[in-house]
Amino acid sequence: MSIICNVIAHRGNKSSFPENTLESFVSALDLGATAIELDVQITSDQTAVISHDVELTRCCGTQGNITQMTVEQLNTVTAYEPQRFGTQFYGIRMPTLQSVVYRLNTYKNIEVFVEIKTESIQHHGRIHAINCLHTSLKKANFNWTLISFDAAVLKEAQLRFSWKTGWVLSEDNSWDIESISYMQPQFIFASLDALKAHTDKLPFGQWDWVIYGVNNVDDLKYILARNIFSFETDRLDFMLKAISDDMALCHTSIN
């Protein structure tokens, strides 16, 4: 039997560790995730750091805006997610993209989806944001793909560096094959809710669909019924166990 599902750890193993930290990423890969997704913001001194939120309140329990702070200033705060974990992980640091690349270079056969966040694109501009990412990603020895809601930043990345891209669709985007074909992505990302809102036949092409927010077996069965085999989950341990327990769920026979 071989697994046909691509199980992507959304912000790492965030059910057990603070999201978007080295500890979360390492745990996810060690558990058996085939890929991880991470988020990038850019500091005032043009350093790419790993954070979903541009504000520090939720993940660091303090005030501050990443785009208006230097990386040296960020090194004085801890990304311990106090609302979820209390002080259990106090002292854990917000990693730079460079430090993540160095750590993940020790793994083989992994895929990393790098999402550049809208706040940093708007603050620094598309070209500058892409250049900041390039500084670190050019040193990566693993497969990676730039993903974004911002279609223009993806096109710019394709033109400047021939990067692989993944377009993140919202419910408001046009899901027609013409729009997607113009973007020429390797991946199309959409939320489970957005997928359920689009009941028409999905446009398939030279891209793979990835659905995020798949956190239980019924969710997985739903996307499989729509011929989608890649998903992001916030409950990595649970979903890997569910797939392991039900060998027919996400496996195929090898003839």
N, C-alpha and C positions, 0 to 999 in steps of 0.2 A: 504494500500500500504506500502511496506517496501523498503528501499534503498538497492540495491544489489551492489552498487559501494563502494569501499574503497577509499576515497578521502584523499590523503596524501599531507600535506602542505610541499613543498620543501623548506627547511631552514626556515620554519615558514611562517607567513603572510608577505612575503618579498615585496609584492607590496605596503604595507602601512608602514612598519617598516624596519629598517636595518636588513638584513638577519642574521640568527644564533644568535639572541639575545633573552634574556628572554622575552622582550616585544613582539617580533615577535612570539614566541612560544605560549604565553598566548593568544594573539590576535587570532591566528589560531584556537586554541581549543575552544575559546569562540564563534568564528564564526560558528563552527560546523564541523571542520575537524575531521575525524575519526582517523587520525594518523599524526605524523610529522616526517620529516627526518632532521637530523642534522649531522654536520661534526666535526670531532675531530682531532686536532693537539696536539702534546705533547711538553711541554717546556723543557728547559735544566735541570730544577730541577724536572723533571718527573711528572708534573701536566698536566692532560688532560684538554684542553680548547676547546671552541667551535669556530671553524673557518674553512672555506673552504680553504682559501689561507694560505700558510705558510708565505708569505711575507705580511707585514702590509699595503702596499701602497694603495690598492683599498679600503679596508674596514675602514682603520684608517687614511689615508691621511698622513702617515709618513713612515720613513724607519725602517726596522727591520725584522728579521727572527725569527719566534716563537720557532723553535727548538734550537736557540742559545740565547734565552732570558729566564729569570726567570719569574715566575708568578708575583712576586713583581714588576718587570719592566713593565710587561704588564698592571698592574693595573694603571700605569701612563698615558696610552693612552686611547683614546675613539674610540669605534667601530661604528662610526656614518655614515659611507658610504657617504662621502662628494660629490662624483661624482653624486649620485642620489638624495640626500636630502639636499645638502648644509650644513648649520649649524643647521637645524631643530632639529636634535637629538644629537647635541654635548653634550658630558657628559655621554652618554650611554656606558656601559662597556662590554668588551668581557667576557662572563660568563665562569666559570669553569664547567666541567661536573658535579662536585659535587653539585654546586649551582643549576644547571638545574634539577638534580635528586630530590633534596629537594623540589623544586617548583612544579615539575610535580607529585610528590607523593600526592599532594592535589587533583588530578583529578582521576576520576574513568573511567574504561573501555576505556583506550587509548592505542595506540600502538606507540612505538618510534623506528625508524630505525636509528641506530648509525653507521655512516660511518667513519672508521679509514682511514685517508688520506695516500697516498703513501709516501709523503715526510717524515712523521714521522715514518713510518715503516722502511724506508731505513736508517734514521738517528739513530734510537734507536734499531732497530732489532725487529723481529716479537714477540719473547717471551716477551721482555721487554715492548713493546707496549701493548700487551694483559694484562700484569700484571698491568700496569698503569690504563687501563680501568676498570679492575676488582675492584680496590680500591674503585671506585665510584659506579659502576653498581651493586655491591653486595647489595647496600642499596636501590635499586629501588623497589618500590611496584607495578609498572605498567609492562605491557608486553613490552619487547624490543627485538630487533634482531640486531646482529652485521652484517654489510654489508661492502663489499670491492670488488675492482677489483682483489685483491691479493688472489688467491685461496689458497696459502700455509698458509696465516695468518688465514683464515677461518678454515682450517683443524686443525691447531694448537689450535684454540679456542674450536673447537668441542672436541678434545682429552683432553685438560687440564680442561675445565670447563663445557663441554656438553652444550655450548651455542647454541641457535638458530642462524642460519646464513642465509644471503642472498648474493648470488654471483652476482656481477654486471658484465654483459657481455659487451664486446666491439664488434665492427663489425668483429674484427679479431679472436675472440674466436670461438672455435668449438661449434656449437649450437646443437650437436647431443645428443641423449638421453643417450648414454654411458658415455660421459664426465660429464653430469649433474648428472646422477645417482651416479657416483663415488663421487661427491662432497656432496651428501645428504643434499642439502640446504632445508630450509623451503620456501625460496623465490628465484626467479630469477628476477633480475632487468636488464632492457635494455632501451636504449633511443628510442624515437619514430622513429628517423631517422634509427637507426640500425634495428628496427623491420620492417620498410618498405623495407629495403635492403634485408631482408630475407623473400622472398615470399613463400618459401616452408612451408608445414604444421609444426607448432611448436611442439616441444616435450613436452607433458604434462605428469605429474606424481604426486608424493606426494608433489609437490611444487606449490606455487602460482606465477603467473607472475605479475610483476609490471613494468609499462612503465612510464618513466619520460619524461618531455617535452610536456605534454598534456595540452594545454593552450587555446583551443577553442572547440566548439561543434563538428566540423568536425573531429578533432583529437579523441575526445571521441567516436564518432560513429565508427571510423575506428578500434579502439582497441576492442570495443564491438563486432564488426563483426568478430573479430578473437578470440572471447571467452575469452577476458581478462577484468577483472572487477576491477582491482586495478591500480591506477595511481597517479603519483606525478604531481603537478601543481605549477607554479609560479604565477598563477592568481587565488588564492583561492576564493576570494569574487565573482569574475566573474563566475567561474565554479560552485560554490554552487548555485548561482542564476539561472544559466542556467538549472541545474538539477531540481531546485525547480519550475521553470517556465514550464518545459516540463516534466510532471509527468510520461510519458511513456518512457522517455529517459533512465533512470537509476533506474527504479523501477520494482517491480514485485507484482502481486496480492497475498494476503494471503487468502488461501482457508479455 
